[in-house]
Amino acid sequence: MTQTATTIDASEVVPSGKLDRYFALTARGTTARTEVLAGMTTFLTMAYIVLVNPAILGSAGMPVASVAAATCFAAAFASILMGFVANTPLALAPGMGLNAYFSFTVVQQMGVPWPVALGCVFISGVAFLLLTLTGIRQLIVTSIPQYLFAAVAGGIGLFIGFIGLKDSGIVVANPATFVALGDLKAPGAALALFGLLVIGALSVWNVRGAMLVGILATTVVGWIAGMVSISPEPYSLSALTGTAFQLDLAGVFGLSGKHGLGLLEILFVFLFVDLFDNIGTLVAVTKRAGLMDAAGRIPGLNRILVTDAVATMVGSMAGTSTVTSYVESAAGVQVGGRTGLTSVVTGVLFLAMMFVAPYAQVIPLAATAPALIIVGGLMLLPLTEVEWEDPLAAIPAFLTVAMIPLTFSIANGLAFGITAHAVLKIVRGTITKKDGFLLVLALLFVARFVWMGGA
């Protein structure tokens, strides 16, 4: 497919040559037609977020239809901006994992109102922008070992998978064993298992958009079985106003009392996980696209990270959790995407999705849960990068992976992993001056546990 596309004369596809000059299509060995195909492919592989993100944030009390519209808008704005500013085939949308942290930890466990939580997302975007412009982000990245990047990704994968199993009723609470297998004959669990089978089958057959197709197919089956109530309403762009500009910045700085160091923790997790997610995704996608130079550097890295920071701020104003780069962008690269035109096409398709986004509220949890389970499983792949035979890597990595799902907190996993890494380096006697920032992080986490106890 790619070979056929690259033999097409770019002038036949873009007579004016403006797209060729702006996106350097010829220089990167691609054509407008190939980029459009790549953008459509990327969209299909990540369109599930339009259904899954509202389901997760809706559990925090946010209006589902509004979140769906905000998700489409944020993904469209971010992807189009990435294409024009950074000219990279990288699509963005509200991130999985961070939306779960937003909903289940910040809002439900810590009791922070969702408008205030959106304010925290906005401020984390501002902080990300400042760290990028000042170069401090380099210090952060170099202070944290690569295996903890992998451990955080794996832990978030288990976290997301566990949420899917819980929402579907496949795993339920048990007073004796904490968790247990639910009643698989119950309507919700049975429907989720059907969805899991459909998405799994489509995935192994390499069907593009397997997640989206599986969610929709499961919803249809649920509707036929009388488990889904569909009440169509006329579409209106006013659906976005339920969350747009509802962020409460004043409330962020008013967090006190039972929240203790909660504000710093929330901002740190939003910033830290977004940073990890971006670096990992950038490396994976740009390497596959052949855009990384011989020294392993990513061209236009600052522009990419600035775009991400701006996208997070705009996304919070629209009414959604942290916007980040999607590794699904690699699907578009696989079919030939090499420039920002791929991202622009993906963004335009998300923009078109806004006109049907409010209907996401008719999608039951049993239909989105299988997607969470599958996505969670796919996120375990980075764990292969951990040197499990080395205790210095294995112990902190395991604590990170285990504590995220078992304590329902990404922050706790980060705290245990980074602190364990710092302590073990001290014990081994390999701590150096370069580890100063690492020690500061570890001390902050220890202070956090002393101050907040088991919160």
KEFISE-435204 format. One record per residue (C-alpha): residue in one letter; residue number from 1; x negated, y, z negated. Coordinates in Angstrom, 1 decimal, decimal comma. Layout:
residues N
(rec "A"; NUM; (X; Y; Z)) ...
end
This chain:
residues 455
(rec "M"; 1; (0,0; 0,0; 0,0)) (rec "T"; 2; (-2,7; 2,4; -1,0)) (rec "Q"; 3; (-4,9; 1,6; 2,1)) (rec "T"; 4; (-2,0; 2,3; 4,4)) (rec "A"; 5; (-1,2; 5,6; 2,7)) (rec "T"; 6; (-4,8; 6,9; 2,9)) (rec "T"; 7; (-4,9; 6,4; 6,7)) (rec "I"; 8; (-2,2; 9,0; 7,2)) (rec "D"; 9; (-3,3; 12,4; 8,4)) (rec "A"; 10; (-2,6; 14,9; 5,6)) (rec "S"; 11; (-1,5; 17,4; 8,2)) (rec "E"; 12; (1,3; 15,2; 9,2)) (rec "V"; 13; (2,7; 15,2; 5,7)) (rec "V"; 14; (1,8; 18,8; 4,8)) (rec "P"; 15; (1,6; 20,9; 8,0)) (rec "S"; 16; (0,6; 24,1; 6,2)) (rec "G"; 17; (-2,2; 22,4; 4,4)) (rec "K"; 18; (-1,5; 24,5; 1,3)) (rec "L"; 19; (-1,0; 21,4; -0,9)) (rec "D"; 20; (-4,2; 19,9; 0,5)) (rec "R"; 21; (-6,2; 23,0; -0,4)) (rec "Y"; 22; (-4,7; 23,5; -3,8)) (rec "F"; 23; (-4,8; 19,9; -5,0)) (rec "A"; 24; (-7,9; 18,9; -3,1)) (rec "L"; 25; (-6,1; 15,9; -1,5)) (rec "T"; 26; (-8,6; 15,2; 1,2)) (rec "A"; 27; (-11,5; 15,7; -1,1)) (rec "R"; 28; (-10,2; 13,1; -3,4)) (rec "G"; 29; (-9,2; 10,6; -0,7)) (rec "T"; 30; (-5,5; 10,8; -0,9)) (rec "T"; 31; (-2,4; 12,3; 0,9)) (rec "A"; 32; (0,7; 14,1; -0,2)) (rec "R"; 33; (2,8; 11,0; 0,7)) (rec "T"; 34; (0,6; 8,8; -1,6)) (rec "E"; 35; (0,8; 11,4; -4,4)) (rec "V"; 36; (4,6; 11,4; -4,2)) (rec "L"; 37; (4,8; 7,6; -4,3)) (rec "A"; 38; (2,4; 7,7; -7,3)) (rec "G"; 39; (4,5; 10,3; -9,1)) (rec "M"; 40; (7,7; 8,3; -8,6)) (rec "T"; 41; (5,9; 5,2; -9,9)) (rec "T"; 42; (4,7; 7,0; -13,1)) (rec "F"; 43; (8,2; 8,4; -13,7)) (rec "L"; 44; (9,8; 4,9; -13,5)) (rec "T"; 45; (7,3; 3,5; -15,9)) (rec "M"; 46; (7,9; 6,2; -18,6)) (rec "A"; 47; (11,5; 7,2; -18,0)) (rec "Y"; 48; (12,5; 4,9; -20,9)) (rec "I"; 49; (11,5; 7,8; -23,2)) (rec "V"; 50; (14,6; 9,7; -22,2)) (rec "L"; 51; (16,7; 7,0; -23,9)) (rec "V"; 52; (14,3; 5,9; -26,7)) (rec "N"; 53; (13,3; 9,3; -28,0)) (rec "P"; 54; (16,8; 10,5; -28,7)) (rec "A"; 55; (17,6; 7,2; -30,5)) (rec "I"; 56; (14,6; 7,7; -32,8)) (rec "L"; 57; (15,1; 11,5; -33,5)) (rec "G"; 58; (18,8; 11,0; -33,7)) (rec "S"; 59; (18,3; 8,9; -36,8)) (rec "A"; 60; (16,8; 12,1; -38,4)) (rec "G"; 61; (20,1; 13,8; -37,9)) (rec "M"; 62; (19,3; 15,6; -34,7)) (rec "P"; 63; (22,0; 15,8; -32,0)) (rec "V"; 64; (21,3; 12,9; -29,6)) (rec "A"; 65; (22,5; 14,7; -26,4)) (rec "S"; 66; (20,4; 17,7; -27,2)) (rec "V"; 67; (17,3; 15,7; -27,9)) (rec "A"; 68; (17,8; 13,8; -24,6)) (rec "A"; 69; (17,9; 17,1; -22,7)) (rec "A"; 70; (14,9; 18,5; -24,7)) (rec "T"; 71; (13,0; 15,3; -23,9)) (rec "C"; 72; (13,6; 15,8; -20,2)) (rec "F"; 73; (12,7; 19,4; -20,3)) (rec "A"; 74; (9,5; 18,9; -22,3)) (rec "A"; 75; (8,3; 16,1; -20,1)) (rec "A"; 76; (9,1; 18,1; -16,9)) (rec "F"; 77; (7,4; 21,3; -18,2)) (rec "A"; 78; (4,3; 19,5; -19,5)) (rec "S"; 79; (3,8; 17,2; -16,5)) (rec "I"; 80; (4,2; 20,1; -14,0)) (rec "L"; 81; (1,9; 22,3; -16,0)) (rec "M"; 82; (-0,7; 19,5; -16,1)) (rec "G"; 83; (-0,6; 19,1; -12,4)) (rec "F"; 84; (-1,0; 22,8; -11,5)) (rec "V"; 85; (-3,5; 23,8; -14,3)) (rec "A"; 86; (-5,7; 20,7; -14,6)) (rec "N"; 87; (-5,0; 19,0; -11,3)) (rec "T"; 88; (-5,0; 15,6; -13,0)) (rec "P"; 89; (-2,6; 12,7; -12,3)) (rec "L"; 90; (-1,6; 12,7; -16,0)) (rec "A"; 91; (2,1; 12,9; -17,1)) (rec "L"; 92; (3,2; 13,9; -20,5)) (rec "A"; 93; (6,3; 13,4; -22,7)) (rec "P"; 94; (7,2; 13,2; -26,4)) (rec "G"; 95; (4,9; 10,6; -27,8)) (rec "M"; 96; (5,9; 7,2; -29,2)) (rec "G"; 97; (4,7; 6,8; -32,7)) (rec "L"; 98; (4,7; 10,5; -33,5)) (rec "N"; 99; (8,4; 10,6; -32,9)) (rec "A"; 100; (8,8; 7,8; -35,4)) (rec "Y"; 101; (6,6; 9,6; -37,9)) (rec "F"; 102; (8,7; 12,7; -37,4)) (rec "S"; 103; (11,9; 10,9; -38,0)) (rec "F"; 104; (11,2; 8,2; -40,5)) (rec "T"; 105; (8,5; 9,7; -42,6)) (rec "V"; 106; (8,7; 13,5; -42,4)) (rec "V"; 107; (12,5; 13,8; -42,3)) (rec "Q"; 108; (13,9; 10,7; -44,0)) (rec "Q"; 109; (11,2; 9,8; -46,5)) (rec "M"; 110; (9,8; 13,3; -47,4)) (rec "G"; 111; (13,2; 15,0; -47,1)) (rec "V"; 112; (12,0; 17,7; -44,8)) (rec "P"; 113; (14,9; 19,2; -42,7)) (rec "W"; 114; (14,4; 18,5; -39,0)) (rec "P"; 115; (14,2; 22,3; -38,1)) (rec "V"; 116; (11,3; 22,6; -40,5)) (rec "A"; 117; (9,7; 19,4; -39,1)) (rec "L"; 118; (9,9; 21,0; -35,6)) (rec "G"; 119; (8,2; 24,0; -37,1)) (rec "C"; 120; (5,4; 21,7; -38,2)) (rec "V"; 121; (5,1; 20,4; -34,7)) (rec "F"; 122; (4,8; 23,9; -33,3)) (rec "I"; 123; (2,1; 24,9; -35,8)) (rec "S"; 124; (0,1; 21,6; -35,0)) (rec "G"; 125; (0,2; 22,6; -31,4)) (rec "V"; 126; (-1,2; 26,1; -32,2)) (rec "A"; 127; (-3,9; 24,4; -34,3)) (rec "F"; 128; (-4,7; 22,0; -31,5)) (rec "L"; 129; (-5,1; 25,0; -29,1)) (rec "L"; 130; (-7,4; 26,8; -31,5)) (rec "L"; 131; (-9,5; 23,7; -32,1)) (rec "T"; 132; (-9,8; 23,2; -28,3)) (rec "L"; 133; (-10,8; 26,8; -27,6)) (rec "T"; 134; (-13,3; 27,0; -30,4)) (rec "G"; 135; (-14,9; 23,5; -29,7)) (rec "I"; 136; (-14,1; 22,2; -33,2)) (rec "R"; 137; (-12,2; 19,3; -31,7)) (rec "Q"; 138; (-15,6; 17,9; -30,5)) (rec "L"; 139; (-16,7; 17,8; -34,2)) (rec "I"; 140; (-13,5; 15,9; -35,1)) (rec "V"; 141; (-13,8; 13,4; -32,3)) (rec "T"; 142; (-17,5; 12,7; -33,0)) (rec "S"; 143; (-16,9; 12,3; -36,7)) (rec "I"; 144; (-14,5; 9,4; -36,4)) (rec "P"; 145; (-15,7; 6,0; -35,2)) (rec "Q"; 146; (-14,2; 4,7; -32,0)) (rec "Y"; 147; (-12,8; 1,6; -33,6)) (rec "L"; 148; (-10,5; 3,7; -35,8)) (rec "F"; 149; (-9,1; 5,2; -32,6)) (rec "A"; 150; (-8,2; 1,6; -31,6)) (rec "A"; 151; (-6,9; 0,7; -35,1)) (rec "V"; 152; (-4,6; 3,7; -35,2)) (rec "A"; 153; (-3,1; 2,8; -31,8)) (rec "G"; 154; (-2,6; -0,8; -32,9)) (rec "G"; 155; (-1,1; 0,2; -36,2)) (rec "I"; 156; (1,3; 2,5; -34,5)) (rec "G"; 157; (2,2; -0,3; -32,1)) (rec "L"; 158; (3,1; -2,6; -35,1)) (rec "F"; 159; (5,0; 0,3; -36,6)) (rec "I"; 160; (7,1; 0,9; -33,5)) (rec "G"; 161; (7,7; -2,8; -33,0)) (rec "F"; 162; (8,9; -3,2; -36,6)) (rec "I"; 163; (11,3; -0,3; -36,2)) (rec "G"; 164; (12,7; -2,0; -33,1)) (rec "L"; 165; (13,1; -5,3; -35,0)) (rec "K"; 166; (14,8; -3,5; -37,9)) (rec "D"; 167; (17,1; -1,4; -35,7)) (rec "S"; 168; (18,3; -4,4; -33,8)) (rec "G"; 169; (19,0; -6,5; -37,0)) (rec "I"; 170; (16,5; -9,2; -36,0)) (rec "V"; 171; (14,6; -8,3; -39,2)) (rec "V"; 172; (16,5; -7,3; -42,3)) (rec "A"; 173; (15,8; -6,3; -45,9)) (rec "N"; 174; (15,6; -9,1; -48,5)) (rec "P"; 175; (15,3; -8,5; -52,2)) (rec "A"; 176; (13,1; -11,6; -52,7)) (rec "T"; 177; (10,7; -11,4; -49,8)) (rec "F"; 178; (11,1; -7,7; -48,8)) (rec "V"; 179; (12,0; -8,7; -45,2)) (rec "A"; 180; (13,6; -11,7; -43,6)) (rec "L"; 181; (15,1; -12,9; -40,4)) (rec "G"; 182; (18,5; -11,5; -39,7)) (rec "D"; 183; (21,6; -13,2; -38,3)) (rec "L"; 184; (20,7; -13,7; -34,7)) (rec "K"; 185; (24,3; -14,5; -33,9)) (rec "A"; 186; (25,4; -11,0; -35,0)) (rec "P"; 187; (26,4; -8,9; -32,0)) (rec "G"; 188; (23,6; -6,3; -32,4)) (rec "A"; 189; (20,9; -8,9; -32,8)) (rec "A"; 190; (22,2; -11,0; -29,9)) (rec "L"; 191; (22,4; -8,0; -27,6)) (rec "A"; 192; (18,9; -7,0; -28,5)) (rec "L"; 193; (17,5; -10,5; -27,8)) (rec "F"; 194; (19,2; -10,3; -24,4)) (rec "G"; 195; (17,5; -7,0; -23,7)) (rec "L"; 196; (14,2; -8,3; -24,9)) (rec "L"; 197; (14,5; -11,2; -22,5)) (rec "V"; 198; (15,5; -8,9; -19,6)) (rec "I"; 199; (12,6; -6,4; -20,2)) (rec "G"; 200; (10,1; -9,3; -20,7)) (rec "A"; 201; (11,1; -11,0; -17,5)) (rec "L"; 202; (11,0; -7,8; -15,5)) (rec "S"; 203; (7,6; -7,0; -17,0)) (rec "V"; 204; (6,0; -10,3; -16,1)) (rec "W"; 205; (7,4; -9,9; -12,6)) (rec "N"; 206; (5,7; -6,5; -12,4)) (rec "V"; 207; (8,9; -4,7; -11,7)) (rec "R"; 208; (8,4; -0,9; -11,8)) (rec "G"; 209; (10,7; 0,7; -14,4)) (rec "A"; 210; (11,2; -2,6; -16,3)) (rec "M"; 211; (11,9; -0,7; -19,5)) (rec "L"; 212; (14,5; 1,6; -18,0)) (rec "V"; 213; (16,2; -1,2; -16,1)) (rec "G"; 214; (16,3; -3,4; -19,1)) (rec "I"; 215; (17,8; -0,7; -21,3)) (rec "L"; 216; (20,5; 0,1; -18,8)) (rec "A"; 217; (21,3; -3,6; -18,2)) (rec "T"; 218; (21,6; -4,3; -21,9)) (rec "T"; 219; (23,9; -1,3; -22,3)) (rec "V"; 220; (26,1; -2,6; -19,5)) (rec "V"; 221; (26,4; -6,0; -21,1)) (rec "G"; 222; (27,2; -4,3; -24,5)) (rec "W"; 223; (29,9; -2,3; -22,7)) (rec "I"; 224; (31,4; -5,4; -21,2)) (rec "A"; 225; (31,3; -7,1; -24,6)) (rec "G"; 226; (33,1; -4,2; -26,2)) (rec "M"; 227; (30,1; -3,2; -28,3)) (rec "V"; 228; (29,6; 0,2; -26,6)) (rec "S"; 229; (32,0; 3,1; -26,7)) (rec "I"; 230; (31,6; 5,3; -23,6)) (rec "S"; 231; (33,3; 8,7; -23,7)) (rec "P"; 232; (32,1; 10,7; -20,7)) (rec "E"; 233; (32,1; 14,5; -21,1)) (rec "P"; 234; (31,5; 17,1; -18,5)) (rec "Y"; 235; (27,8; 18,0; -18,2)) (rec "S"; 236; (26,7; 21,4; -19,4)) (rec "L"; 237; (23,2; 22,8; -19,8)) (rec "S"; 238; (24,4; 24,0; -23,2)) (rec "A"; 239; (23,6; 20,5; -24,4)) (rec "L"; 240; (20,0; 21,8; -24,9)) (rec "T"; 241; (21,1; 24,5; -27,2)) (rec "G"; 242; (21,7; 22,0; -30,0)) (rec "T"; 243; (18,0; 21,8; -30,6)) (rec "A"; 244; (16,5; 24,7; -28,5)) (rec "F"; 245; (14,8; 27,3; -30,7)) (rec "Q"; 246; (16,1; 25,7; -33,8)) (rec "L"; 247; (12,6; 25,3; -35,3)) (rec "D"; 248; (12,2; 26,8; -38,8)) (rec "L"; 249; (8,7; 28,3; -39,1)) (rec "A"; 250; (9,5; 30,2; -42,3)) (rec "G"; 251; (10,6; 26,9; -43,8)) (rec "V"; 252; (7,3; 25,3; -43,0)) (rec "F"; 253; (5,4; 27,7; -45,3)) (rec "G"; 254; (8,0; 27,3; -47,9)) (rec "L"; 255; (7,4; 23,6; -48,4)) (rec "S"; 256; (6,5; 23,1; -52,0)) (rec "G"; 257; (7,6; 21,2; -55,1)) (rec "K"; 258; (8,0; 17,5; -54,4)) (rec "H"; 259; (6,2; 17,9; -51,1)) (rec "G"; 260; (2,9; 18,8; -52,8)) (rec "L"; 261; (0,3; 18,5; -50,1)) (rec "G"; 262; (3,0; 17,4; -47,7)) (rec "L"; 263; (2,5; 20,3; -45,3)) (rec "L"; 264; (-1,2; 19,7; -44,8)) (rec "E"; 265; (-0,5; 15,9; -44,4)) (rec "I"; 266; (2,2; 16,5; -41,8)) (rec "L"; 267; (0,1; 18,9; -39,8)) (rec "F"; 268; (-3,0; 16,7; -40,0)) (rec "V"; 269; (-1,1; 13,6; -38,8)) (rec "F"; 270; (0,6; 15,5; -35,9)) (rec "L"; 271; (-2,8; 17,0; -34,9)) (rec "F"; 272; (-5,0; 13,9; -35,5)) (rec "V"; 273; (-2,8; 11,3; -33,8)) (rec "D"; 274; (-2,2; 13,6; -30,9)) (rec "L"; 275; (-5,9; 14,1; -30,5)) (rec "F"; 276; (-6,6; 10,4; -30,7)) (rec "D"; 277; (-3,8; 9,6; -28,2)) (rec "N"; 278; (-5,0; 12,2; -25,8)) (rec "I"; 279; (-8,7; 11,1; -25,8)) (rec "G"; 280; (-7,8; 7,5; -25,4)) (rec "T"; 281; (-5,3; 8,1; -22,6)) (rec "L"; 282; (-7,6; 10,5; -20,8)) (rec "V"; 283; (-10,5; 8,0; -20,8)) (rec "A"; 284; (-8,3; 5,2; -19,5)) (rec "V"; 285; (-6,5; 7,1; -16,8)) (rec "T"; 286; (-9,4; 9,2; -15,5)) (rec "K"; 287; (-11,7; 6,2; -15,4)) (rec "R"; 288; (-9,2; 4,2; -13,4)) (rec "A"; 289; (-8,7; 7,2; -11,0)) (rec "G"; 290; (-12,5; 7,5; -10,5)) (rec "L"; 291; (-12,4; 11,1; -11,8)) (rec "M"; 292; (-14,9; 10,6; -14,7)) (rec "D"; 293; (-18,5; 11,6; -13,8)) (rec "A"; 294; (-21,6; 9,4; -14,2)) (rec "A"; 295; (-22,2; 10,7; -17,7)) (rec "G"; 296; (-18,8; 9,7; -18,8)) (rec "R"; 297; (-17,4; 13,2; -18,9)) (rec "I"; 298; (-13,9; 14,1; -17,9)) (rec "P"; 299; (-13,7; 17,0; -15,5)) (rec "G"; 300; (-11,5; 19,9; -16,7)) (rec "L"; 301; (-11,2; 18,4; -20,2)) (rec "N"; 302; (-10,6; 21,8; -21,8)) (rec "R"; 303; (-7,8; 22,6; -19,4)) (rec "I"; 304; (-6,2; 19,2; -20,0)) (rec "L"; 305; (-6,3; 19,7; -23,8)) (rec "V"; 306; (-5,1; 23,3; -23,6)) (rec "T"; 307; (-2,1; 22,1; -21,4)) (rec "D"; 308; (-1,3; 19,4; -24,0)) (rec "A"; 309; (-1,3; 22,0; -26,8)) (rec "V"; 310; (0,9; 24,4; -25,0)) (rec "A"; 311; (3,2; 21,5; -24,1)) (rec "T"; 312; (3,6; 20,5; -27,7)) (rec "M"; 313; (4,5; 24,1; -28,7)) (rec "V"; 314; (7,1; 24,4; -25,9)) (rec "G"; 315; (8,4; 21,0; -26,7)) (rec "S"; 316; (9,0; 21,9; -30,3)) (rec "M"; 317; (10,9; 25,0; -29,2)) (rec "A"; 318; (13,0; 22,9; -26,9)) (rec "G"; 319; (13,7; 20,5; -29,8)) (rec "T"; 320; (11,5; 17,4; -29,7)) (rec "S"; 321; (8,5; 16,0; -31,4)) (rec "T"; 322; (4,9; 16,2; -30,3)) (rec "V"; 323; (4,3; 16,0; -26,5)) (rec "T"; 324; (1,3; 14,0; -25,5)) (rec "S"; 325; (-0,3; 12,3; -22,5)) (rec "Y"; 326; (1,1; 8,9; -21,4)) (rec "V"; 327; (-1,0; 5,9; -20,6)) (rec "E"; 328; (1,8; 4,9; -18,2)) (rec "S"; 329; (0,2; 7,5; -15,9)) (rec "A"; 330; (-2,2; 4,7; -15,0)) (rec "A"; 331; (0,6; 3,1; -13,1)) (rec "G"; 332; (0,7; 6,0; -10,7)) (rec "V"; 333; (-3,1; 6,0; -10,4)) (rec "Q"; 334; (-2,9; 2,3; -9,5)) (rec "V"; 335; (-0,9; 3,1; -6,4)) (rec "G"; 336; (-3,2; 5,9; -5,3)) (rec "G"; 337; (-2,5; 9,0; -7,4)) (rec "R"; 338; (-5,6; 11,1; -7,7)) (rec "T"; 339; (-4,5; 14,7; -8,1)) (rec "G"; 340; (-2,1; 16,9; -10,1)) (rec "L"; 341; (0,5; 16,5; -7,4)) (rec "T"; 342; (1,3; 13,1; -8,9)) (rec "S"; 343; (2,1; 14,8; -12,2)) (rec "V"; 344; (4,1; 17,5; -10,5)) (rec "V"; 345; (6,3; 14,9; -8,8)) (rec "T"; 346; (6,8; 13,1; -12,1)) (rec "G"; 347; (7,8; 16,4; -13,8)) (rec "V"; 348; (10,3; 17,3; -11,1)) (rec "L"; 349; (12,0; 13,9; -11,5)) (rec "F"; 350; (12,2; 14,5; -15,3)) (rec "L"; 351; (13,8; 17,9; -14,5)) (rec "A"; 352; (16,4; 16,2; -12,4)) (rec "M"; 353; (17,1; 13,8; -15,3)) (rec "M"; 354; (18,3; 16,7; -17,4)) (rec "F"; 355; (21,6; 16,6; -15,6)) (rec "V"; 356; (22,4; 13,2; -17,0)) (rec "A"; 357; (20,5; 13,4; -20,2)) (rec "P"; 358; (23,5; 14,0; -22,5)) (rec "Y"; 359; (24,9; 10,6; -21,6)) (rec "A"; 360; (22,0; 9,0; -23,5)) (rec "Q"; 361; (24,2; 9,1; -26,6)) (rec "V"; 362; (26,2; 6,2; -25,2)) (rec "I"; 363; (23,0; 3,9; -25,3)) (rec "P"; 364; (23,3; 1,7; -28,4)) (rec "L"; 365; (20,3; 1,0; -30,8)) (rec "A"; 366; (20,5; -2,7; -29,7)) (rec "A"; 367; (19,6; -1,6; -26,2)) (rec "T"; 368; (16,7; 0,7; -27,0)) (rec "A"; 369; (15,3; -1,6; -29,7)) (rec "P"; 370; (13,9; -4,2; -27,2)) (rec "A"; 371; (12,0; -1,3; -25,5)) (rec "L"; 372; (10,4; -0,4; -28,9)) (rec "I"; 373; (9,4; -4,0; -29,5)) (rec "I"; 374; (7,8; -4,3; -26,0)) (rec "V"; 375; (6,0; -0,9; -26,2)) (rec "G"; 376; (4,8; -1,8; -29,7)) (rec "G"; 377; (3,3; -5,0; -28,4)) (rec "L"; 378; (1,6; -3,4; -25,5)) (rec "M"; 379; (0,0; -0,9; -27,9)) (rec "L"; 380; (-2,0; -3,7; -29,6)) (rec "L"; 381; (-4,4; -4,0; -26,6)) (rec "P"; 382; (-6,9; -1,4; -28,1)) (rec "L"; 383; (-7,5; -3,7; -31,0)) (rec "T"; 384; (-9,8; -5,8; -28,8)) (rec "E"; 385; (-12,3; -2,9; -29,0)) (rec "V"; 386; (-12,8; -3,5; -32,7)) (rec "E"; 387; (-15,9; -5,5; -33,7)) (rec "W"; 388; (-14,1; -7,8; -36,1)) (rec "E"; 389; (-17,3; -9,6; -37,0)) (rec "D"; 390; (-18,7; -6,5; -38,5)) (rec "P"; 391; (-17,2; -5,8; -42,0)) (rec "L"; 392; (-18,0; -2,0; -41,6)) (rec "A"; 393; (-15,5; -2,0; -38,7)) (rec "A"; 394; (-13,2; -4,8; -39,6)) (rec "I"; 395; (-12,2; -3,7; -43,1)) (rec "P"; 396; (-11,3; -0,1; -42,4)) (rec "A"; 397; (-9,6; -1,2; -39,1)) (rec "F"; 398; (-7,5; -3,8; -40,9)) (rec "L"; 399; (-6,4; -1,4; -43,6)) (rec "T"; 400; (-5,4; 1,1; -41,0)) (rec "V"; 401; (-3,5; -1,4; -38,9)) (rec "A"; 402; (-1,7; -3,0; -41,9)) (rec "M"; 403; (-0,9; 0,2; -43,9)) (rec "I"; 404; (0,8; 2,0; -41,1)) (rec "P"; 405; (3,8; -0,4; -40,7)) (rec "L"; 406; (3,8; -1,8; -44,2)) (rec "T"; 407; (4,1; 1,7; -45,8)) (rec "F"; 408; (6,1; 3,2; -42,9)) (rec "S"; 409; (3,5; 5,9; -42,7)) (rec "I"; 410; (0,8; 6,7; -40,1)) (rec "A"; 411; (-0,7; 9,1; -42,6)) (rec "N"; 412; (-1,3; 6,3; -45,1)) (rec "G"; 413; (-3,0; 4,1; -42,5)) (rec "L"; 414; (-5,3; 7,0; -41,5)) (rec "A"; 415; (-6,1; 7,7; -45,1)) (rec "F"; 416; (-7,0; 4,1; -46,0)) (rec "G"; 417; (-9,0; 3,6; -42,8)) (rec "I"; 418; (-11,1; 6,8; -42,9)) (rec "T"; 419; (-11,7; 6,6; -46,6)) (rec "A"; 420; (-12,7; 2,9; -46,4)) (rec "H"; 421; (-15,1; 3,7; -43,6)) (rec "A"; 422; (-16,7; 6,6; -45,5)) (rec "V"; 423; (-17,1; 4,5; -48,7)) (rec "L"; 424; (-18,5; 1,5; -46,9)) (rec "K"; 425; (-21,1; 3,7; -45,1)) (rec "I"; 426; (-22,2; 5,1; -48,4)) (rec "V"; 427; (-22,5; 1,5; -49,9)) (rec "R"; 428; (-24,4; 0,3; -46,9)) (rec "G"; 429; (-26,7; 3,4; -47,1)) (rec "T"; 430; (-26,1; 4,5; -43,5)) (rec "I"; 431; (-24,4; 7,8; -44,3)) (rec "T"; 432; (-26,1; 10,8; -42,7)) (rec "K"; 433; (-25,7; 14,6; -42,4)) (rec "K"; 434; (-23,6; 14,1; -39,3)) (rec "D"; 435; (-21,0; 12,4; -41,5)) (rec "G"; 436; (-20,3; 15,6; -43,4)) (rec "F"; 437; (-16,9; 16,1; -41,8)) (rec "L"; 438; (-16,0; 12,5; -42,4)) (rec "L"; 439; (-16,8; 12,8; -46,1)) (rec "V"; 440; (-14,6; 15,9; -46,3)) (rec "L"; 441; (-11,7; 14,0; -44,7)) (rec "A"; 442; (-12,2; 11,1; -47,1)) (rec "L"; 443; (-12,2; 13,5; -50,1)) (rec "L"; 444; (-9,0; 15,2; -48,9)) (rec "F"; 445; (-7,3; 11,8; -48,6)) (rec "V"; 446; (-8,4; 10,8; -52,1)) (rec "A"; 447; (-7,1; 14,1; -53,4)) (rec "R"; 448; (-3,9; 13,5; -51,6)) (rec "F"; 449; (-3,3; 10,1; -53,3)) (rec "V"; 450; (-4,2; 11,5; -56,7)) (rec "W"; 451; (-1,8; 14,5; -56,2)) (rec "M"; 452; (1,1; 12,6; -54,6)) (rec "G"; 453; (0,6; 9,1; -56,1)) (rec "G"; 454; (2,3; 6,5; -54,0)) (rec "A"; 455; (4,4; 9,0; -52,0)) 
end
